[in-house]
Amino acid sequence: MLILIDMWNINKRYLNEDNFAPEQQVENPYQKSRADQLILQDPARYFRVLNLAVSTFNDASTSYYHFSIGGYHGAKMQRYQELIEYHIQPEMQQLMSSLQNKQNVRGMDSLLSRLEVLNMLNTKYIIYNKKSAPLRNPHALGNAWFVDDYRLVPDAEAEINALDNFDPAQTAIVDQDFSSHLQTESFRKDTSGSIQLTDYSPKRLKYKFRADQKQLVVFSEVYYPEGWNLYIDGEPADLFRANYILRAAIVPAGNHTIEMEFRPRSYYLGSSISRYSSIALLILLVLWVGYEVYTYFRPQSGEKEKN
């Protein structure tokens, strides 16, 4: 009893009521703001939200309910960080300046149409006050879209600089390193065609495609070649980079199912090596135990002669 009383008092210094929270608060750590509630009413699920009411790139709360432009991670991709510094933050500053100056509807719409990078990242809603309705961006380009043309640039620096003044709905900026995928082809956007994201998970994306002629398609997803694979009607196809950070592909005319799947070769190779190594180790262990049991119970040569 003395030990219990002594340890109880000491332990309460380090683990007490302040370290616990109500179950409801743990299960719902972020309460929905009015802006969150209004955005969640949108039947289209796969779009991104820019939250200006928090520290956009140091706060992860937006991602609890929405696909977020911002958020925080200690190991951020360098290309996305560069996109933030070169383009996203300047576009955010333009937005905040216009909101603070209470620009009229026509002026705000004109500004939104000029936010090339936020539009190609499918930024459909902008939260500027959690207690107010969010700003809806009608110029967000969606999960994927067709473009009329492409512009080849010599290197990554030219690629990121080209995002300053271009129309992402019409043109794709492509590094010269990916020119072999284009093969000097020309394209014409099929305005009657469509491409729609029908299924989403972190490791698998599925699209429904329809067009009367081949299309150059830009996907509003980060290009990451170490594991992402593209399939058109189950057949492997080529992915390449466009607009410094996004994915692009050439899709033939017709009705197609497009799938992207994350299957990094290094992971599956390492997993196979680990699995078969474990099996080999178990087999060796069984053989060793069997040998030890056999030698323990094997009759000695003297015993054989006596018998």
Salt bridges, closest charged atoms under 4 A:
GLU17 OE2 - LYS12 NZ 3.09
ASP36 OD1 - HIS66 NE2 2.83
ASP42 OD2 - LYS124 NZ 2.84
ASP109 OD1 - HIS139 NE2 3.07
GLU159 OE1 - ARG241 NH2 2.85
ASP164 OD1 - HIS87 ND1 3.49
ASP175 OD2 - ARG241 NH2 3.51
GLU185 OE1 - LYS214 NZ 2.05
ASP199 OD2 - ARG204 NH1 3.04
GLU221 OE1 - ARG48 NH2 3.81
ASP233 OD2 - HIS256 ND1 2.74
ASP238 OD2 - HIS181 ND1 3.91
GLU259 OE2 - ARG204 NH2 2.50
